Amino acid sequence: MARTDSGQDAVRARAVGVLAGIVRWVGLLIALVLVVHVVLYMGNANPDNAITAFFRGAAEPLSLAFKSLFTPEDVKLGVLINYSIAAVFWLVVSSVAAKLIRRLG
């Protein structure tokens, strides 16, 4: 019977690790989308280009309320600051969530 418990514990530990890894990767991918949007915007990428439009469209909802947190006169500076803060937010939240999953699992 001890063998079964140990086997179940190993499976559970592996599942918890996978779940925590997925949460971490999702946070990293969201942050990457936000950073790519900032780079394209700061670099004056063609707004009609499909790649630029994709990242702009994906970054909008992912930036949450951060997209209008600061409103400097320079619009580019606002995009740089606000979307960068959103990227850091997602990195921190996903990291904390992954650690919490591992600890509770």
N, C-alpha and C positions, 0 to 999 in steps of 0.2 A: 504494500500500500504506500509506503514511503516513496517508492520509485515513481508511482503515478503522480503523487503530489509534486515531486521534483520535476517531472516531465511537464506537468501543467504550469509550474512556475517558470520554466524555461520558455514555454510557448507564450505565456503572458508577458514575460520580460521582452521577448522579441517583438511581440505585437505593440507593446508600449513604445519601444524604441523606434519602430517603423512609423507609428503615428506621430511621435515627437519629431522625427526627421521630416515627415511630410509637412507638418506645421512650419517648421523652420524654412524649408525650401519654398513654400508658398509665400512666406514673408520676404524672402530674398528675391523671388520673381516679381513681386509687387514693387519692391524697392527698385529693382532694375528697370521696370517699365517707367517709373517716375523719373529716374535718373536719365534714361534715354530720351524721354520727352524734354527734359531740361536742356540736355545737350543739343538736341535738334532745334529747339526754340532759340537758344542762345547763339547757335550757329547760323541762324536765318535760313533754316531748311525750307524748301518750297512747301507751303501749306497745302497745296493741291496734290502733292505726291502721296501715293497710297500708304507708304511706310510712315510718313510723318502724320498723316491723318489717323492711321491705326493707333500709334502711340499717344497722340493727343486725345483721341476718343477713349482709350483705355485709361489714361492717366486722370481724366476728369473725375470719374466717380471714385477712384482710388485715393485721390487727394483729400477726400472727406471735407471737413470744414476748414482745413488748412489752406485751401486755394485762395481764400480771401482774408487770411489772418492779418497780413501786413499789406498796406496799399500805398507803397511809395509812388512818387511821381513817375519814376522810370518803370515802365511795365515789365521790362526784362528783369529788372532787379526783383520785382515782386514775384515773378515766376520762379526765379532762382531760389529765393528765400523760402517761399511758401511750399513749393513742391519738394525742396530738399528737406524741409522739416517733416513733411509727410513721409518721405522715404525713411528718415531716421525713426519716425514713429513706428512704421511697420516693422523695421528691423528689431526695435526694442520689444514691441508687443509680441512678435513671433518668437523671439528668444525667450522671453519670460514665460510665454505659454508652453513652449517646448520643455523648459525646465520644470514647470509645474506638472505637466503630463508625466514626465519621468519620475518626479518625486511622488506623485499620487499613485502612479502605476505600480 
